[in-house]
Amino acid sequence: MNPETLVRHELVGLDVEVTDAPNPDLVGIAGRVHDETMRTLLVATGDGVKQVPKAETTFRFELDEAADNGSVAVVVEGERLVARPALRTETKGGSLWQ
């Protein structure tokens, strides 16, 4: 997985932070993606699991880089993630996330 192909991969297990959302209470939610539905991400935080809508939300994912280069932050507009996870990860050609 790399920054260019992130949206086509499984998101469960990745570190994520909400950087922008129409609901200001959602901004700053950070943790690990616990589960994903067509329209939401479930984020495991220190305060429990929070449900965050994908649409109109901006996420920052942290990807571990190989060869001890640390991690890289990838900012993704939630609109690109709105799809059933299984279909989003299997889609090839002509899609917004390729």
MIGULUM-976775 format. One record per residue (C-alpha): y, z, x; residue number from 1; residue in three letters. Coordinates in nm, 3 decimals, padded with zeros to 5 digits. Last residue first. Example, Ala and Ser with C-alpha at 12.3 -4.5 7.8 and 13.67 -1.06 7.14 Angstrom:
MIGULUM-976775
<pt><north>-00.106</north><up>00.714</up><east>01.367</east><i>2</i><aa>SER</aa></pt>
<pt><north>-00.450</north><up>00.780</up><east>01.230</east><i>1</i><aa>ALA</aa></pt>
END
This chain:
MIGULUM-976775
<pt><north>00.477</north><up>-00.912</up><east>-00.760</east><i>98</i><aa>GLN</aa></pt>
<pt><north>00.604</north><up>-00.642</up><east>-00.993</east><i>97</i><aa>TRP</aa></pt>
<pt><north>00.800</north><up>-00.854</up><east>-01.239</east><i>96</i><aa>LEU</aa></pt>
<pt><north>00.497</north><up>-01.068</up><east>-01.316</east><i>95</i><aa>SER</aa></pt>
<pt><north>00.424</north><up>-01.437</up><east>-01.269</east><i>94</i><aa>GLY</aa></pt>
<pt><north>00.117</north><up>-01.391</up><east>-01.052</east><i>93</i><aa>GLY</aa></pt>
<pt><north>-00.153</north><up>-01.126</up><east>-01.054</east><i>92</i><aa>LYS</aa></pt>
<pt><north>-00.188</north><up>-00.830</up><east>-01.288</east><i>91</i><aa>THR</aa></pt>
<pt><north>-00.464</north><up>-00.584</up><east>-01.199</east><i>90</i><aa>GLU</aa></pt>
<pt><north>-00.251</north><up>-00.279</up><east>-01.118</east><i>89</i><aa>THR</aa></pt>
<pt><north>-00.024</north><up>-00.326</up><east>-01.419</east><i>88</i><aa>ARG</aa></pt>
<pt><north>-00.317</north><up>-00.382</up><east>-01.655</east><i>87</i><aa>LEU</aa></pt>
<pt><north>-00.495</north><up>-00.060</up><east>-01.553</east><i>86</i><aa>ALA</aa></pt>
<pt><north>-00.172</north><up>00.140</up><east>-01.562</east><i>85</i><aa>PRO</aa></pt>
<pt><north>-00.074</north><up>00.022</up><east>-01.912</east><i>84</i><aa>ARG</aa></pt>
<pt><north>00.273</north><up>-00.112</up><east>-01.872</east><i>83</i><aa>ALA</aa></pt>
<pt><north>00.623</north><up>00.022</up><east>-01.811</east><i>82</i><aa>VAL</aa></pt>
<pt><north>00.636</north><up>00.045</up><east>-01.430</east><i>81</i><aa>LEU</aa></pt>
<pt><north>00.903</north><up>-00.219</up><east>-01.364</east><i>80</i><aa>ARG</aa></pt>
<pt><north>01.126</north><up>-00.058</up><east>-01.629</east><i>79</i><aa>GLU</aa></pt>
<pt><north>01.107</north><up>00.264</up><east>-01.425</east><i>78</i><aa>GLY</aa></pt>
<pt><north>01.337</north><up>00.123</up><east>-01.157</east><i>77</i><aa>GLU</aa></pt>
<pt><north>01.172</north><up>00.192</up><east>-00.824</east><i>76</i><aa>VAL</aa></pt>
<pt><north>01.317</north><up>00.352</up><east>-00.509</east><i>75</i><aa>VAL</aa></pt>
<pt><north>01.078</north><up>00.362</up><east>-00.213</east><i>74</i><aa>VAL</aa></pt>
<pt><north>01.115</north><up>00.636</up><east>00.046</east><i>73</i><aa>ALA</aa></pt>
<pt><north>00.925</north><up>00.595</up><east>00.373</east><i>72</i><aa>VAL</aa></pt>
<pt><north>00.713</north><up>00.858</up><east>00.539</east><i>71</i><aa>SER</aa></pt>
<pt><north>00.648</north><up>00.975</up><east>00.892</east><i>70</i><aa>GLY</aa></pt>
<pt><north>00.587</north><up>00.716</up><east>01.164</east><i>69</i><aa>ASN</aa></pt>
<pt><north>00.264</north><up>00.888</up><east>01.265</east><i>68</i><aa>ASP</aa></pt>
<pt><north>00.074</north><up>00.560</up><east>01.309</east><i>67</i><aa>ALA</aa></pt>
<pt><north>00.052</north><up>00.481</up><east>00.937</east><i>66</i><aa>ALA</aa></pt>
<pt><north>00.335</north><up>00.548</up><east>00.694</east><i>65</i><aa>GLU</aa></pt>
<pt><north>00.306</north><up>00.796</up><east>00.412</east><i>64</i><aa>ASP</aa></pt>
<pt><north>00.480</north><up>00.668</up><east>00.100</east><i>63</i><aa>LEU</aa></pt>
<pt><north>00.738</north><up>00.881</up><east>-00.080</east><i>62</i><aa>GLU</aa></pt>
<pt><north>00.832</north><up>00.758</up><east>-00.426</east><i>61</i><aa>PHE</aa></pt>
<pt><north>01.186</north><up>00.765</up><east>-00.563</east><i>60</i><aa>ARG</aa></pt>
<pt><north>01.207</north><up>00.709</up><east>-00.937</east><i>59</i><aa>PHE</aa></pt>
<pt><north>01.480</north><up>00.564</up><east>-01.158</east><i>58</i><aa>THR</aa></pt>
<pt><north>01.453</north><up>00.620</up><east>-01.533</east><i>57</i><aa>THR</aa></pt>
<pt><north>01.558</north><up>00.379</up><east>-01.810</east><i>56</i><aa>GLU</aa></pt>
<pt><north>01.197</north><up>00.336</up><east>-01.921</east><i>55</i><aa>ALA</aa></pt>
<pt><north>00.940</north><up>00.546</up><east>-01.733</east><i>54</i><aa>LYS</aa></pt>
<pt><north>00.954</north><up>00.855</up><east>-01.954</east><i>53</i><aa>PRO</aa></pt>
<pt><north>00.893</north><up>01.181</up><east>-01.766</east><i>52</i><aa>VAL</aa></pt>
<pt><north>00.632</north><up>01.438</up><east>-01.871</east><i>51</i><aa>GLN</aa></pt>
<pt><north>00.648</north><up>01.755</up><east>-01.662</east><i>50</i><aa>LYS</aa></pt>
<pt><north>00.337</north><up>01.940</up><east>-01.537</east><i>49</i><aa>VAL</aa></pt>
<pt><north>00.394</north><up>02.298</up><east>-01.432</east><i>48</i><aa>GLY</aa></pt>
<pt><north>00.687</north><up>02.487</up><east>-01.281</east><i>47</i><aa>ASP</aa></pt>
<pt><north>00.600</north><up>02.412</up><east>-00.917</east><i>46</i><aa>GLY</aa></pt>
<pt><north>00.581</north><up>02.048</up><east>-01.017</east><i>45</i><aa>THR</aa></pt>
<pt><north>00.299</north><up>01.818</up><east>-01.130</east><i>44</i><aa>ALA</aa></pt>
<pt><north>00.457</north><up>01.498</up><east>-01.262</east><i>43</i><aa>VAL</aa></pt>
<pt><north>00.315</north><up>01.320</up><east>-01.565</east><i>42</i><aa>LEU</aa></pt>
<pt><north>00.453</north><up>00.966</up><east>-01.568</east><i>41</i><aa>LEU</aa></pt>
<pt><north>00.531</north><up>00.805</up><east>-01.901</east><i>40</i><aa>THR</aa></pt>
<pt><north>00.532</north><up>00.477</up><east>-02.098</east><i>39</i><aa>ARG</aa></pt>
<pt><north>00.188</north><up>00.323</up><east>-02.049</east><i>38</i><aa>MET</aa></pt>
<pt><north>00.037</north><up>00.651</up><east>-01.936</east><i>37</i><aa>THR</aa></pt>
<pt><north>00.022</north><up>00.806</up><east>-01.592</east><i>36</i><aa>GLU</aa></pt>
<pt><north>-00.131</north><up>01.119</up><east>-01.445</east><i>35</i><aa>ASP</aa></pt>
<pt><north>-00.059</north><up>01.393</up><east>-01.191</east><i>34</i><aa>HIS</aa></pt>
<pt><north>00.216</north><up>01.218</up><east>-00.995</east><i>33</i><aa>VAL</aa></pt>
<pt><north>00.314</north><up>01.474</up><east>-00.730</east><i>32</i><aa>ARG</aa></pt>
<pt><north>00.635</north><up>01.671</up><east>-00.736</east><i>31</i><aa>GLY</aa></pt>
<pt><north>01.000</north><up>01.628</up><east>-00.813</east><i>30</i><aa>ALA</aa></pt>
<pt><north>01.219</north><up>01.665</up><east>-01.119</east><i>29</i><aa>ILE</aa></pt>
<pt><north>01.571</north><up>01.622</up><east>-00.986</east><i>28</i><aa>GLY</aa></pt>
<pt><north>01.710</north><up>01.427</up><east>-01.279</east><i>27</i><aa>VAL</aa></pt>
<pt><north>01.508</north><up>01.501</up><east>-01.594</east><i>26</i><aa>LEU</aa></pt>
<pt><north>01.761</north><up>01.744</up><east>-01.744</east><i>25</i><aa>ASP</aa></pt>
<pt><north>02.029</north><up>01.473</up><east>-01.710</east><i>24</i><aa>PRO</aa></pt>
<pt><north>01.859</north><up>01.271</up><east>-01.986</east><i>23</i><aa>ASN</aa></pt>
<pt><north>01.958</north><up>00.905</up><east>-01.934</east><i>22</i><aa>PRO</aa></pt>
<pt><north>01.772</north><up>00.919</up><east>-01.601</east><i>21</i><aa>ALA</aa></pt>
<pt><north>01.846</north><up>00.891</up><east>-01.230</east><i>20</i><aa>ASP</aa></pt>
<pt><north>01.681</north><up>01.022</up><east>-00.912</east><i>19</i><aa>THR</aa></pt>
<pt><north>01.349</north><up>01.142</up><east>-01.054</east><i>18</i><aa>VAL</aa></pt>
<pt><north>01.135</north><up>01.243</up><east>-00.756</east><i>17</i><aa>GLU</aa></pt>
<pt><north>00.784</north><up>01.133</up><east>-00.663</east><i>16</i><aa>VAL</aa></pt>
<pt><north>00.500</north><up>01.223</up><east>-00.427</east><i>15</i><aa>ASP</aa></pt>
<pt><north>00.201</north><up>00.998</up><east>-00.486</east><i>14</i><aa>LEU</aa></pt>
<pt><north>-00.130</north><up>01.130</up><east>-00.619</east><i>13</i><aa>GLY</aa></pt>
<pt><north>-00.145</north><up>00.908</up><east>-00.925</east><i>12</i><aa>VAL</aa></pt>
<pt><north>00.065</north><up>00.596</up><east>-00.866</east><i>11</i><aa>LEU</aa></pt>
<pt><north>-00.220</north><up>00.342</up><east>-00.853</east><i>10</i><aa>GLU</aa></pt>
<pt><north>-00.090</north><up>00.019</up><east>-00.711</east><i>9</i><aa>HIS</aa></pt>
<pt><north>00.103</north><up>-00.282</up><east>-00.840</east><i>8</i><aa>ARG</aa></pt>
<pt><north>00.438</north><up>-00.099</up><east>-00.833</east><i>7</i><aa>VAL</aa></pt>
<pt><north>00.392</north><up>-00.013</up><east>-00.466</east><i>6</i><aa>LEU</aa></pt>
<pt><north>00.348</north><up>-00.372</up><east>-00.350</east><i>5</i><aa>THR</aa></pt>
<pt><north>00.676</north><up>-00.425</up><east>-00.162</east><i>4</i><aa>GLU</aa></pt>
<pt><north>00.696</north><up>-00.067</up><east>-00.036</east><i>3</i><aa>PRO</aa></pt>
<pt><north>00.347</north><up>-00.084</up><east>00.121</east><i>2</i><aa>ASN</aa></pt>
<pt><north>00.000</north><up>00.000</up><east>00.000</east><i>1</i><aa>MET</aa></pt>
END
